[in-house]
Every structure is written in structure tokens, then in C-alpha cells.
Amino acid sequence: MKNKKKILALIPTRLNSRRLPAKALLPINNLPLIMHVYKRVKLSKKVDDVIICCDDKKISKVVKKFGANVMLTSKHHQNGTDRICEGYKKIKKNYDLVLDVQGDEPLISPIHIDKVIEFHLKNLSYDIILPNLKIKATNNTNIVKIVSNKKNEVMYISRANIPYEFKFKVPFFKKHLSVVSFKPESLLKFGKSKRSDLEKSEDIELVRALDLGMKIKTINLKGDSFSVDVFEDYTKAQSQIQKDRYLKFYR
């Protein structure tokens, strides 16, 4: 019998989000937004340990009341990947993969999480697995899009609509889904590096990984998930959670 792979999921979050302050603690169906993410990651069949990495004792105090594992990290991180890197370095355990599950997607699918893990375990020559969902054209710069080659290797990541429709319309764009799988050594390499110029321009941290020459592969997933970036997203999440299939399985 093969040894089971050990998977760690880290959920980065911060209190003073720019576009929607304290969104991690906004209530959705009587639970803080961040706890929906936590409970859905716990529904994954392949994740062994889940920890919220936050920057403020206010978040820590609230999620502990709901039984979540949490650790405090620096207030000075520019992005979630650097935050989970600090968190991972504090954990004295070995894992085969480290997942970054963004703390602002309260309707993230546990099935998507498991599919990303399965895919990475079959593609361990890649540093990072970055899943995508097909979407129609949008001018929403809060939505990050990716371009990949025929091998599904990620070529670039942008807030712009890429590829640019100069000659003809493309049938769909690939939206970056906020579940990212790292090989542990790749996450640590990322955390040791400085922000790149392209990363600063796009304000997308994984552009730094491309700048570092890391190998990133994408997997095409089906479904719908969205990050809560502005108040309209929050009201949409409040509405959609009422008919959500996973809500009844929370524990």
C-alpha cells in the first residue's frame, strides 16, 4: 500500500482589505465569510490540515470561537502567498503539497480543491498548479485571467482580458480560480524572493513565480466561484449561499 500524501491547506486573510474593509468577518448566513472558506476546505477528502493565516487578533479571536485552527502572521505582507509562506515556515511538519485557498471565496467547491490536489500529484514536475474556469469577456479587473499553451502551461497572468481580441473574438477567457497548489520547496523559493516589476504592475503575486522561471500548469475546471472583492460581490454571496449544496454538510 502506497503511503498517503500529506496535504496542507493554508487560508490567507487580512482585516484591512482595501476594497471591502474587514470582509473576512462579514456575516453570511450567520457565519463570518472566512469561516465559510474554512468549512468548505474541511469538506475536502484530500486535505489533512487546514489553518487560517491572518494578520489581526480580531480575526483570530472570532474564528477560534467557531473552532478554526488559526495563526497570526505579519501585518506587512503585500499578498496572500507571502502570508502563507510565513505560516508554512512556522509549521514543523512535512507535507507533500501546500494549498493556498484564498480567504475571500465563500462558495469555493471542495470538489475543485480535490481535483487540484489530484492533478498536482500526477504532475509533480510542476512547481505550481493554477486552476481556471471559463468565463465570457469582462472588463472587471478584479478578475484575474490566464493564458496557457497547448500543454496547459501558464504563459502569463493578467487583470486585462488576455489574449487581446485584435483580429477576432475568442470563445472564452480563463479565470484564475483561487485555489493554488505549491510544492513546498517552490513556495519557500517564492517567499525568499522580492516582488518583481511585473508583479507590482499587475498586482498579481504569481506573476513573480513566472518571473522566477517557475513551472506553472493549469487545469480546466467547470462550475462557478467568485471572490468577494466589493460590496456587490458580498450581496451576491449572501443570496447564493441560500441555495448552496454544501451548506448542509458544514460541521
KEDRENKOL-871402 format. One line per 10 residues: number of its first residue (from 0); their letters; for each residue z, x, y of C-alpha. Coordinates in Angstrom, 3 decimals. Last residue first. Layout:
% KEDRENKOL-871402
NUM) a) Z,X,Y ~ ...
% end
This chain:
% KEDRENKOL-871402
250) ryfklyrdkq) 10.742,-19.627,20.654 ~ 7.454,-20.840,22.049 ~ 5.295,-22.611,19.441 ~ 4.993,-25.873,21.381 ~ 3.394,-24.052,24.342 ~ 0.645,-22.518,22.229 ~ -1.961,-25.309,22.392 ~ -1.879,-25.718,26.170 ~ -2.328,-29.243,27.511 ~ 0.481,-29.080,30.079
240) iqsqaktyde) -0.170,-25.376,30.664 ~ -3.486,-26.251,32.295 ~ -1.990,-28.007,35.314 ~ 0.641,-25.437,36.210 ~ -1.928,-22.677,35.616 ~ -4.374,-24.312,38.057 ~ -1.590,-24.635,40.643 ~ -0.870,-20.924,40.274 ~ -4.531,-19.966,40.510 ~ -4.809,-21.877,43.784
230) fvdvsfsdgk) -1.751,-19.978,45.070 ~ -3.469,-16.609,44.661 ~ -3.664,-13.928,41.956 ~ -2.652,-15.817,38.816 ~ -4.830,-14.125,36.219 ~ -7.243,-16.096,34.121 ~ -7.883,-16.941,30.500 ~ -10.692,-18.826,28.851 ~ -12.218,-18.514,25.433 ~ -14.528,-16.201,23.538
220) lnitkikmgl) -14.143,-12.462,23.104 ~ -16.644,-9.624,23.451 ~ -15.071,-6.264,22.639 ~ -15.251,-3.306,24.977 ~ -15.108,0.424,24.336 ~ -13.606,3.072,26.569 ~ -13.978,6.805,25.930 ~ -12.073,8.815,28.508 ~ -14.104,11.088,30.766 ~ -11.361,11.447,33.367
210) dlarvleide) -13.464,9.489,35.870 ~ -13.736,6.702,33.298 ~ -9.940,6.659,32.983 ~ -9.672,6.598,36.774 ~ -11.913,3.497,36.834 ~ -9.139,2.040,34.695 ~ -6.946,1.801,37.778 ~ -9.021,-0.757,39.651 ~ -8.540,-0.677,43.438 ~ -12.341,-0.342,43.778
200) skeldsrksk) -12.205,2.368,46.468 ~ -8.948,3.911,45.295 ~ -10.211,4.083,41.712 ~ -13.465,5.627,42.902 ~ -11.508,8.307,44.783 ~ -9.358,9.088,41.754 ~ -5.633,8.424,41.470 ~ -3.815,11.464,40.102 ~ -3.472,12.272,36.421 ~ -0.345,12.551,34.283
190) gfkllsepkf) -0.254,8.809,33.562 ~ -3.813,8.814,32.218 ~ -3.007,11.614,29.793 ~ 0.075,9.684,28.660 ~ -2.014,6.564,28.045 ~ -4.551,8.610,26.094 ~ -1.820,10.126,23.906 ~ -0.537,6.636,23.104 ~ -3.966,5.303,22.092 ~ -4.407,2.505,24.552
180) svvslhkkff) -5.166,-1.210,24.186 ~ -5.828,-3.303,27.288 ~ -5.129,-7.028,27.526 ~ -6.124,-8.265,30.975 ~ -9.568,-9.609,30.141 ~ -12.276,-7.856,32.154 ~ -14.984,-10.391,32.978 ~ -18.427,-9.640,31.598 ~ -21.182,-11.279,33.653 ~ -23.656,-13.831,32.374
170) pvkfkfeypi) -27.345,-14.718,31.979 ~ -28.529,-12.048,34.469 ~ -30.738,-13.312,37.264 ~ -33.803,-11.281,38.113 ~ -35.056,-8.369,40.217 ~ -32.011,-7.318,42.268 ~ -29.256,-9.093,40.323 ~ -26.653,-6.317,40.542 ~ -25.146,-5.461,37.152 ~ -22.407,-5.922,38.187
160) narsiymven) -20.961,-8.574,40.460 ~ -18.552,-6.560,42.568 ~ -14.903,-6.075,41.616 ~ -16.046,-3.162,39.492 ~ -15.846,-1.423,36.110 ~ -18.419,1.082,34.846 ~ -20.061,2.397,31.688 ~ -17.859,0.735,29.071 ~ -19.082,1.416,25.543 ~ -20.364,-1.718,23.825
150) kknsvikvin) -22.778,0.418,21.772 ~ -25.691,-1.177,23.646 ~ -24.154,-0.113,26.963 ~ -21.353,-1.753,28.924 ~ -20.905,-3.107,32.445 ~ -17.531,-4.508,33.447 ~ -16.304,-7.154,35.860 ~ -12.941,-7.513,37.598 ~ -12.123,-10.946,39.007 ~ -10.098,-10.743,42.221
140) tnntakikln) -13.408,-10.082,43.999 ~ -14.408,-13.712,43.511 ~ -18.111,-13.894,44.370 ~ -18.858,-15.461,41.021 ~ -21.788,-15.420,38.608 ~ -21.062,-17.121,35.305 ~ -18.481,-15.764,32.887 ~ -18.445,-14.031,29.506 ~ -15.017,-12.768,28.447 ~ -14.187,-9.087,28.059
130) pliidyslnk) -11.944,-6.779,26.079 ~ -11.001,-3.218,27.127 ~ -10.223,-0.892,24.228 ~ -9.057,2.559,25.278 ~ -9.140,6.084,23.885 ~ -11.985,5.474,21.448 ~ -12.290,7.385,18.159 ~ -9.747,4.888,16.845 ~ -12.365,2.172,16.450 ~ -11.141,0.096,13.479
120) lhfeivkdih) -7.548,0.126,14.748 ~ -8.941,-0.723,18.179 ~ -10.720,-3.849,16.908 ~ -7.668,-5.145,15.061 ~ -5.499,-4.657,18.156 ~ -7.996,-6.405,20.440 ~ -8.302,-9.272,17.953 ~ -4.523,-9.650,17.789 ~ -4.217,-9.956,21.575 ~ -7.085,-12.439,21.716
110) ipsilpedgq) -5.325,-14.552,19.082 ~ -2.120,-14.482,21.121 ~ -4.137,-16.074,23.962 ~ -3.169,-15.371,27.568 ~ -2.228,-18.552,29.414 ~ 0.424,-17.034,31.700 ~ -1.885,-14.204,32.843 ~ 0.126,-12.477,35.622 ~ 2.151,-9.961,33.617 ~ -0.820,-7.921,32.448
100) vdlvldynkk) -0.652,-7.024,28.785 ~ -0.918,-3.236,28.417 ~ -0.909,-2.522,24.706 ~ 0.294,0.738,23.166 ~ -1.150,1.745,19.801 ~ 0.047,3.787,16.830 ~ 3.653,3.811,17.986 ~ 6.392,6.433,17.864 ~ 9.837,5.693,19.224 ~ 11.995,7.238,21.937
90) ikkygecird) 10.978,4.814,24.662 ~ 11.312,6.236,28.180 ~ 7.794,7.699,28.099 ~ 6.410,4.246,27.299 ~ 8.023,2.727,30.383 ~ 6.630,5.390,32.692 ~ 3.186,4.808,31.182 ~ 3.739,1.071,31.546 ~ 4.096,1.495,35.310 ~ 1.129,3.851,35.637
80) tgnqhhkstl) -0.977,1.212,33.891 ~ 0.412,-1.598,36.063 ~ -0.701,-0.171,39.380 ~ 0.343,1.690,42.535 ~ 3.735,2.683,41.150 ~ 6.399,3.237,43.791 ~ 9.035,0.685,42.773 ~ 9.891,2.799,39.742 ~ 10.679,1.203,36.403 ~ 13.396,-1.138,35.154
70) mvnagfkkvv) 13.315,-2.142,31.503 ~ 13.110,-5.545,29.843 ~ 13.534,-7.200,26.455 ~ 13.453,-10.948,27.024 ~ 16.234,-13.384,26.106 ~ 15.655,-16.018,28.787 ~ 18.676,-14.857,30.779 ~ 17.294,-11.321,30.456 ~ 14.144,-12.527,32.199 ~ 16.078,-13.548,35.331
60) ksikkddcci) 18.206,-10.400,35.694 ~ 15.257,-8.064,35.191 ~ 13.139,-9.910,37.735 ~ 15.874,-9.621,40.379 ~ 16.600,-6.050,39.316 ~ 13.189,-5.012,40.595 ~ 10.324,-2.834,39.430 ~ 9.461,-4.411,36.093 ~ 8.374,-3.253,32.645 ~ 8.648,-6.221,30.256
50) ivddvkkslk) 9.045,-5.078,26.660 ~ 7.461,-6.351,23.449 ~ 7.874,-4.763,20.013 ~ 6.019,-5.201,16.722 ~ 2.705,-6.705,17.854 ~ 0.387,-7.740,15.003 ~ 1.052,-11.443,14.493 ~ 1.042,-12.204,18.218 ~ 3.381,-15.068,19.139 ~ 5.673,-12.574,20.914
40) vrkyvhmilp) 2.766,-11.849,23.277 ~ 2.759,-15.552,24.113 ~ 6.492,-15.543,24.805 ~ 6.212,-12.587,27.179 ~ 3.266,-13.999,29.120 ~ 5.017,-17.348,29.522 ~ 8.145,-15.452,30.548 ~ 6.298,-13.782,33.435 ~ 5.455,-17.177,34.944 ~ 9.118,-18.197,35.065
30) lnnipllaka) 9.805,-21.145,32.726 ~ 10.466,-24.778,33.656 ~ 6.845,-25.870,33.057 ~ 5.569,-23.077,35.286 ~ 8.158,-21.670,37.681 ~ 7.254,-18.763,39.975 ~ 9.236,-15.689,38.946 ~ 6.332,-13.293,38.359 ~ 4.644,-14.661,41.498 ~ 7.239,-12.985,43.722
20) plrrsnlrtp) 4.746,-12.871,46.618 ~ 1.218,-14.208,45.984 ~ -1.469,-11.974,47.493 ~ 0.580,-8.795,47.811 ~ 2.830,-8.850,44.753 ~ 6.364,-7.978,45.825 ~ 8.288,-8.503,42.612 ~ 6.453,-6.285,40.179 ~ 5.107,-6.726,36.675 ~ 3.967,-4.600,33.761
10) ilalikkknk) 4.053,-6.107,30.257 ~ 4.306,-3.497,27.491 ~ 3.154,-4.274,23.957 ~ 3.996,-1.790,21.203 ~ 2.150,-1.695,17.885 ~ 3.243,0.101,14.729 ~ 0.586,0.338,12.041 ~ 1.636,-0.800,8.613 ~ 1.640,1.945,5.999 ~ -1.019,1.380,3.390
0) m) 0.000,0.000,0.000
% end
